[in-house]
């Protein structure tokens, strides 16, 4: 959580698996169970083979006999399956708990909601996140894969989720949705399996991953590779230290990039208590110390190599299609696109182009905006006001 | 220069001392001479003393007998005094040569134009840049200052320029102007010496340096400190290597941050020739290789500690005033504020707030926009279309 004293009363957050608890409305009673989906072998889109693939997932609601009332929720870059519900009474709620649950916008009395941990999920140290990635033991060597893990594309996320949904008896997705990286998965799903999907609701993302986006994600990951403890990804095991400083810097960039200046206005130009940046070059402003601390806290709960693989999966968004336009032309008909007007990751003009591209392809596209001081993150923690628009889209 | 093959015909650039030559209109004939201004001792605003201060400067035009026709041009973060003219026939032109020179918007037939290298200028390896900063020899030790160099505030830039202008016989500035960091200096000048200034023209900057801005500049500098060669700034001298990898990453962030996706659209999703990012985790997209190469090229022509000191000088913008509003209330009356509408460093809404703050303070504020695909950098390389608006402001 972002300290309230820092942000002057703006209740806000760091991207993270359990970030919404402070801002979620009155808790749902829904307790969810984390389960594990396994595949003995998975062939990646890049032509490699991963034995013993495991990813975590959770569901809420009941699948109808026809298997047609499922809603798939895909998580953001730093998240996991915990989009809704609580793992125990009084525990933290999922990041979209405000809009998923009994009687909520995505009503679990009507829909069977599924969310899974992605491959190469960053939250390796979190015991509840189940993923397969560079930190996983390679059965062929008995050691963690490290940077020998196969490249994972966004499309691989979809293929594993498709196998999971098949195993659950889902015949059709009533809707696929998710924020940020989850919106990219929504679009990747739409291009890959248009006949399997009725509705798409990408939130704060889904626009073309062009050179600007590819470059920014390179910048996100770059500090990891500067950390001498990274050792080309070979930092697992006794006597070695993880590249926490580099990973912390990476999370600092993500943290600020995913916010907006409006969230920090109250913080202004405060300095760290007892320090004087005007006299001592190593003294800091409060925002610097806050970024350092939050970055390091997030580094301790994530894995550096997995961060690098997640970056690549994002860069490979729609990599199998001739163009963004060609990919979207394949997609299902019905869309609700939800940008954040002060988003500095997926820029408003890129989101407008996405809507125009969908419309040129003949799709029926509704739009809504998620607003608030948090920029990109509005789409993770500020969704409650969109309840009626989402309800109307999903129920009609 | 950004390679034209990469950007698909968008003639564009990296922030740098001599970046405008490819895009500047027909060259001025004006040859300028780089000179050196020296102070035996300078007392910083933070209370330290710097002996043997030296900064470079250049002028064009003739000061009138009253000393009232001077225009001061302050440079951007990575720039130096080379705003106009050429040091030799056929050499590169200054970054604002399109609007400064005989018959141009800032007409050197009428005005005496001055530009100086700032303290802690990053372009230490450039023989034409003359600065005093962490790479300078400390006379007390005979070694470079390193991180023992006193903190320099934006206000110190102004004090040294004021001493220079006094030495040249300037009695009043007809106008003070500059892009980005130069715009911050313009506003700092306005608050410090309102009666010395007739007109202020901040370009792509000058908005409040709030937590968002302080945080971003922390992120710019952070990779330097991750590089093991940085050694807390003690990397000068035989047998030591400069932290080029960290500095290159810092410049990569600045480079992308100072552009807009519109500049990179043509580059799209090209991969490095012969590489396959979908199969090999270390293979790259073309934009990544380009950022790496440009970052490293810029690192080789700059100094890492000076980058850190420049960051702090920016963070200390208007640090002596109770508030941004209080500082601007002191300023002279006449303003022409020129934001870039696709600027990702000084955001359009922050620039709007700046104009509103000036107007609340009773100032006469004109506005113009500098447009183009380059985002923030439009204000460095795209100023020619504003010639008539600038001319009208400066001549009336």
Interface residues (C-beta under 8 A of the other chain):
Chain A: X45 X46 X47 X48 X147 X149 X151 X153 X209 X210 X211 X212 X213 X214 X215 X216 X218 X219 X222 X223 X226 X227 X228 X245 X246 X249 X252 X253 X256 X259 X260 X261 X264 X265 X267 X268 X269 X270 X277 X278 X279 X280 X281 X282 X284 X285 X286 X287 X288 X291 X308 X309 X312 X315 X316 X319 X344 X347 X349 X350
Chain B: X45 X46 X47 X48 X147 X149 X151 X153 X209 X210 X211 X212 X213 X214 X215 X216 X218 X219 X222 X223 X226 X227 X228 X245 X246 X249 X252 X253 X256 X259 X260 X261 X264 X265 X267 X268 X269 X270 X277 X278 X279 X280 X281 X282 X284 X285 X286 X287 X288 X291 X308 X309 X312 X315 X316 X319 X344 X347 X349 X350
